C-alpha cells in the first residue's frame, strides 16, 4: 500500500494479512456438474485449516466428537454393547461412525459409500471424507475427488443411495446433512458461529510463532532518507529488509521512504505496553466467542484453565450434564437415526444406539469398602492380576478358594453332585431355543475340543462359500461330497433359510428357473458364532441318556434344555468344589470294562451356535 504525504512515501508490509473466505455457491445451471463450495471450491479445506491452527477451536471439535460417541455402540433392542462389526476391509462399524461424527462436527454433514453384492444387496460401507465431496444442484449426484485443489479434473461421480429403492449394483453415496439456517441451497453450514474468532485465534498463534522465530518486534519502523524511488525500487528494497528481519510466515515491518535530509537509515521501535495489553484483550475475547459459539457450558470441560479455579470433579460433572443436555443429545439422535436409516435394507445390521457417558468420573472407594462389596477377582483385576478359578465371591466370605483347597481324587470318587447342588446353579445357562446350532465337537485326547471337519454341517459350508447359479439338487450333491454324507435338498433349503433369517448369508432364488445364489455376509454379524456346551451322554456309555441310576444333578441339567457357557461351568466348579468340566457329575464305573473313570456317563460337548 502506498501513502504519499508531505514528501514522505510509505511502503507498508501488513502482518499476516488474511481474508476469511465465504461459503458462497456460484450459480451452476448444469445439473451434471458440481456446485462450487466457496469461490475457489475449497471452503471445506479452509474449515479444516482453522481447526488445525486454532488450538482452542480444534480441541473443542474433537471433544464434541468424543462426547457424542460416548461409551460406544449398543444394540438398541437389547441395550448390550455390540461386538466389533466389520463394515469393510479396514473399518469396523464403530470406526465408520466415529469418522462420520467428526465430519458432522466439522461440516454439519457426512457421506458413506455403499457397495453391493451380485444380488443387489448392501455389501460394504466406506466413509467418504466430506471435504472430498461436491454435489450437483439437485443433490442427487455426488462428485468425489481426493484433491480438488491440485487435480480438479480427477473426479468420480456417484448416484444418491435410497435404502429401500435400490435396483442396481453400482456403488452409491448415502448423504446426511443436519439442518441449519443458511442462505446456501446446496452445502451445509457448520453449527458453530465462530469462524472469524477461530481465524483470529489462528492469526494470533502465527503472530507468536513469528515473534519467537525472528526475535524481532511486530512494531518496527525502518526509515530511509534517500529520496523518493520508483515502485520497482521500493519493492526490491522492501524485499531485502523482509529477508533480513522477518520470520516464518508474517511480514512484520513498515518501511518509510522519506525525502532527502542527509540522515542515515533509522530503525524505530513503537512502545509495546499498549500493544501487549490490547493483544491480551483480543485473546480473551476470542476465547469467549469460541466457547460461546460451541455452546460450551464451561471452559474446563474442554481442558481450558479457569482463572482462580483449578476445577474439580463435581464442577466437571455438572458442566458435562449441561453440555450433554444442550448439545450432545440432539447430535447423537441425528447420528443414530441417520445410520439406522442407512441400514434399513441390510438385514445383517442391528438397530444401533450410542451409549451415553453417564458420568465422567467414577467414585473412588477406600480399601475397606472395596473388600466389602467387590469379589476377589474384581480386586485382582483392578490390581492387574489373573483371576482365580473360584474368585467370583466376596473376600469377606468364609468359603475357601479353589486355589487354596480342592477335592482330592478320593473325595471326588465318593462324591456325587446332587439335586441340591443343581439348585445352587439352576439360574445359569441359556435356553436352547435361543440358539441356532452350526456344528458340534468332541474332546480330543489332550482335553481340548475340535470340530469333526472343516465343514461339519450344511450351515458351516454355506457360511464359508458362495453358491453361484445352482439348483437345490446340485447344491445338495456339492455339499454332500464335501461332508461325505447324503444331503437332501430339503435340508439345504432349511439351512439356507436359517442362515438368511439370522443375517449370516444373503440368498436369492430366480423363480423362473429355481437357480439359487448365496453369499456369506461380508460383515461380522452381531449374531456372532460362539461356543457353548451341551450336556449329553458319552458314546462309550450304554443305554439312554437318562437311566434309573442317573444322578439327579445330571438329570436336572439335561432336562433344563439349556446350553452352558464356559463361564457357567466354571461357576458350577466354584459351587461344588471340583472341576465340573472335567469330572461332570462325579466318578463312574463302566460295567463293561470294570474301569472307574474320573467322570460320569455324561460329558460337555462344545457346540457352535449363534443367538437368535
Helices and strands as residue ranges (DSSP letters): E 2-5, E 8-12, H 43-53, H 55-69, E 72-75, H 93-107, E 109-116, E 122-128, G 130-132, E 133-135, E 141-144, E 156-160, E 172-177, H 195-214, E 220-224, H 231-245, E 254-257, E 266-269, H 273-293, G 299-302, H 313-323, I 324-328, H 329-342, E 352-355, H 367-373, H 376-382, H 409-413, H 419-425, E 430-431, G 432-434, E 435-443, E 449-451, H 458-464, E 467-470, H 472-483, H 489-501, E 505-510, E 515-520, E 530-537, H 552-559, E 562-563, H 566-576, H 580-583, E 588-589, E 596-597, E 602-611
